[in-house]
Amino acid sequence: MRNLELKNVLKVDDKEFLVSTISMKIRHAFFDGDDDKVVYETMVFEIIDDEVQYHKTIFNERYNTPDEAIAEHGAILKNPKAFFIA
C-alpha cells in the first residue's frame, strides 16, 4: 500500500474549496481479500467562512492506483471547472 494524503485549498472565482486525495483500506468482510484491498479517493468540499463543508461533497471519485489518484488531483487543481461547477 502506498500511503497518500494530498490536501490543497483551491480558489475559484470568489469561492474556496478543499481538494483532498487519500489512500484507505476497504473493510468489507463479504469479499475475499478485502483486508488487504486499498483504494484511493479524491473528494472536493466547499469552504465557507473558514469551515470545510464535509457534509456536502462536491466531487468524489475512487481509483485503483495511487498514480491515477495523483494525476486526477493535479488535473482538478489545474482545471477545476472541468470536474465540478463552482
N, C-alpha and C positions, 0 to 999 in steps of 0.2 A: 504494500500500500504506500502510495506517495501522499504524504500529508500536504494539504493545500489549504491556505487561508488567505485569500486576497480580499481587501476591502478598499474601496475608493469612494470618495464623495464627488459627485458629478453635478455641475450646474448646467441647466438647460433653460434658456430664457431667464425667467425670474424664479425658477424652482430649483430645489436641491434634491438629490437622490443618493441613496446608498446602494452601491453595486457590490454584492458580496458573492464570492465563489469559495466553496469549501469542499473538503472530502468528508465522507461519512460512511459508516458501516450500515448495512441493511440488516435488520433484525427480524426477519420473518421466519418463524420456526417451521412453516409448512413447505419450504423449499430446501432441498438438499444443498449443502454448501453455502448457504446464506450467511453462516457465521463468519465466513471469510470474504464475502462479497462487499465491494466498496463502490460507491457511486460518487460522482462529483456533481455539485449543484450550484447554479448561479441564480440569484434572486435579486430583484431590484425593489427598493422601498422608497417612498417619498419621505422627505424630511420636512416637517412643518414646525416652525417655532423651535428649532434645535432638537426636536423629538423625532426619532425614527418611527415611522408608522408600520411596525412589524405586523400588525393585524390586517394590513391591506397590501398584499403583494401585487406589484405592477407587472412584473415579469418573473417567470420561473421556468427553468429548463434543467434537465439532468443529462449527464454524459457518462459514457463508459470509460473514458480515459482522461487523465489529467491534461493531456495536450489539447484535447477538444475543449475542455472547460476553460483553459487558459486562453486559447485562441478566441473563443466567443466573448470572454470577459473583456479582452482587449478590443474586440470589434464593437462591443457596446460602448466602451469609453470613447472610441473614435467617431461613432455614428449612432448615438442613442435613439434618434427618431426612427431608425430602421427596425428597432426592436420593441419600442413601446411609444405610446403617444404621450408626450409631455404636456 
